Amino acid sequence: QIHHLCGHLASTMFYLCAAWLVFQASALPLCREQHSSGGAWRNCKAQIGGLAIQGSDAYQAQFKQTFEDYLTAKVGASYGLEFESIPLNFDENFEYVGGKRLDFIYSNPAAYACMMVEFSVTTLASMVNFRKGNALEKFAGVMFVRNDSDFYKVEDLRRARVEAVSISGLGAMQLQQAELLALGLDVMTDVKRLTFSNNQDIIVTDVESGYADVGFVRTDMIDRSVAAGTTKWEYFRVINEIPDTDFPFKRSTLFTPEWPLGALTHVPFEIIRAVLSALWELDRNSTDATLKDPAIAGKFATWVAPMNYMELLGMLE
């Protein structure tokens, strides 16, 4: 109990320190503006943008503790920096990076691969997700139907009402599209109907209700709905299921690496190094609450050295 109490007090003091730094730095200038001539970043604000696919509130609930509170306390102590977490929609994702209105970007791997090439973004680290007790460095896409439907194989999609998240969704559109193209079917032109929901929870609901015949979601999405008590796996069946005893979720497509964090070209190397070192320390299994709590809130296991995102460019062509 004493150990637990001490750990809790240490965590509280860590974040009180972070809050004090933010309060003191509330009027700090943006680092990229104050040091546009290339000087060292000190006593200024750095901004981390992130693709908020489930909305700003959900994004901040998951990542503000990592990208704002933790980094301000961890890196700010040495450099006097305040970090700000900024949720972005898909269009803002490219606009902010292209216009250098951010310093760091956290985005889905496909969009990130494009920005990495077009805007020379430097990859700092890749997130290791945490789902159903598993630390996962990769994910895939799922094509699923109601269990009582008469859709069984890829060719059946030609007469199906298909629902995906968006044209730019990687795990809930692009991976499935690439898989189907390789099998001779273009989901953009060869199916009865293609609609976009902009929300993967809605896709699960629409397939269950019969509004859509086939749904595209990322691996673990249906499992999350089951865990939330909104559906049951027994209602569904996977199309084009790829047997895989090493991966804990059903999948219909090839894998992609998990989401990365990158730095724009104007960020000094010493700040890049400080941020990546801080991220690599995060661990949901740590006995240090300051390293454990952001990972639990962020639903990840840890961060690791950058994975390969260049292979995604071939899929996107």
N, C-alpha and C positions, 0 to 999 in steps of 0.2 A: 504494500500500500504506500509506503514511504517512497519507493522507487517510482511508482505511478504518479504520485503527487508531485514529486520533484520534476518528473518529465513534463507534466502538465504545466507547472509553473515556468519551466524553461521555455516551453512553446509559447506560453502567454507573453513572457518578457520579450521573446524574439519578435513577435508580431506587434507588441506595443512599441518596440523600437522602430519597426517598419512604419507604423502609423505616425510616429513622431517625425520620422524622416520625411514622410509624405507631407505632413503639416508644415514642416519647416521649408519644404521645397515647392509649396503650392504655387509660388510665383516664379519658379525656375523657368528659364528660357528653354526652347527645344534645342537639344544638342546639335542637330544637323544645321540649325540656323546660326547658333552662337559660334560654332566651329566650322563654318562652311569653307574656311581657308585651309582646313586640315589640321588644326591644333588638337591637343589632347582633350578628350571629353572629361570635364570635371564640373560638378555642381550644375547639372542641367538635366533635362527630361528626355528619356528615350521612349519611343512608342513601338509597341508590338501589335500588329494587326493580325486578326485571325478570321478565317472563313466560318461564319456562324450559320451552319446549315439548318439548325433547329431554332434559330432566332437569337437575338441579343441576350435576353435574360438567361436562357439555358446555357449559352456560351460562357457568360460571365460566372455563372454558378459553378461551371466546370473548370474554367481556366484562370479566372482573376487571381485566385490564391497563388497560382504558380507564376504567371507572367507579370503580375503587378506586385502583390504583397511579398512573396518570397524573394523575387529578384531584387526588389527595392531594398529589402533587409540584407540580403546576402552580398550583392554587388555594390549597392549604395553605400555600404559601410566603408568601402575602400576608395570609391571614386566619387562619392557625393551625388550619385545618380538616382533619379526617381524614374521608375518604369510605369508606363500606362498601358493597360490592355484595351484594345479597340476592336469590337466586333464588326465584321464586314459582311455585306452580301456578296454574291458572286461578281457582279459588275464592279463593285468597289474594290474587290480583291485585286483586279488588274489595274484599275484607275489609280489607286493609292500607291501601288508599287511602281507603275510606270511614271507617275508624277512625283516620285520620291517624297511622298507625304507620310511615309513610315520609315522606321529603321530596321525592323524585323518583320517577317511574315510567316504565319503558320497557316498552311493550306492543304487541301487535298492533293494527293500525289500527282494527278494528271495536270491540274491547273499549275501546280508548283513546277513541274517539269517544263512547261511552256515558259513560265516566268524566269526560271533558272537560265534558260537559253536566251530569251529575248532581252532580259534585263540584267544578266550576269549576277544573279543572286548566288551567294555562297551558303552552302548547306552546313549548318552547325551540328545538328543532331536529328535522330529519328526517334519518334515515340514508340515505346513498347506498350501496347494496349493490354488491358486486363479484363478478361471476360470469363465468367463461370470458373474462376480459380486458375485460369490459364494466362500466362504471359505470352502475348502474341506479337510478332514482328511483322505480320502480314495479314491480309484479308482477301476475300474474293467476292464474287457476286452469286446471287441465287435467283433462279427462275422457278416460280412455284404456282400451283393451282389448287383449287379445292379438291379434297380427296375423292369426292363423289363426281368429279367432272369427267368428261370424255376426251380430255387433252392428255396425251401420254408421251408424245415425242416431239422433237423440234419441228417436224413438218406440220404438225397440228396447229402450230402458231399462225399459220396462214389464214385460218378462219377464227382467230382469237381477238378479243378485245384486250389489248396489252396496256398495263399501267406502269410507268417508271417515275422516277423522282423529277428529273429534268434532263435536258439535252446535255448539260454539263456535269451531271452526277456520275461519279466514277463507279462506285460500288452498286449503284442502283440504276445504271443505264449503259455507260460506256463499256464496262467489262462484258456485259451481256451482249451488247451490240457487236463487239469484236468476236466473241465466241460464235454468235449466229452467222456472221459474215463468213467465218472460216468453214461453217457447215452449209453454206449456200443460201442463206436466208437474210435479207436486209430488212430489219425491223422497221426502218423508216418508210418503206414502200410496200412490203409484202404481207403485212398483217391487216386484219379487218379494221382495226382501230387502234391508234396509239395516243394515249393521253398522259399528261404530266401532272402530278399531284403536288410537287414541291415539299412533300412530307412523307417519309417512309412509313410512319405509323398509319397514315391514311391508306397507303397501298395495302397493308395487311388487312385493314378493316374492309376495304373495297373488294378484295378477293373473297374474303369470308362471306360478305353479304351478297356476292354475285354480281356486283356492279362491274367488276373487271374479271376476265377469265384467267389472265396470267399476270402475275406481279413480279417486278424486278426490285430486289432489295439487296443490301450487303449481308454477308455472313454475320450471324448473331442477331440480326434484327428481329426475326420471328422469335428467337429465344428470349430476347428482351421483352417482347410483348407478352410472351407466356409467363415470364417472371413477374410482370406487372399485373397479371391476372386478367388481361383483356382478351386473351384467346387461348387456344390449345393447339399443340402441334398435330394432334390427331385429325384436325380439320383440313390439313394440307398435305400435299405431295410435291416433291421436287422434280422438275423437268431437267433432263440432261445431267442427272446427278453423277458427279465424279467420285468414285470410291476413294476414300482417303482415311486410313486408320490413324494417321499421325496428326490430323487436324480435328479439333473438337466440334466443328460445325459443318452442316451439310453445305455443299457448294456445287455450282453449275459451271464455273469459269476458272480460268487460270488465276494465279495470285498476283497481288501488287504489294509493294512495301507499305507500311503504315505511314501516317502523316509526318512530314518533316517541319523543322523550323529553319528559316534562312535569314541571312543578313544582307541588306542592300549594300551597294558598292561604297557608300560614303562612311560606313561604320568602321572605326579604327580596329586594327587587329587585336589590340590589347583588350578591347571591350568584347569582341567576339570570343576571345579565349576565356574571359571572365564569365560570360554568360553560359558558354557550353560547359565549362567546369562546374558551374553551379547546377545546371540541369542534370549533368551526369551523376551528381551526388544524390538526387532525389530517388527514394526507394520506399515503396509501400510496406516493405518488411523491416524497415529500419526501426531501431529502438529509440531513435531521436525523433520526437514529434515534429520538429521543424522540417524534417526531410520526409516524414511519413504522411503528414496531413495533406500537403498539396497533391501528392500522388493519389490518395484516396478520393479527394474531392474531384480530381481530374480523371478518375477512372482509368489510370494507367499504372503500369508496374514500375517503369523507370524510363530513362532516355539513354540511347546508345549512339555510337559513332554512325555517321550518315550511311544510309543504304543506297543502293543504285536506283536512281529515278530516270536515267537516260533511256532505258528500255521501253518506257511508256511512250516515248515520242513516236516510235514505230507504230504503236497501236493507234495513236491519235491522227496519223496521217490519212 
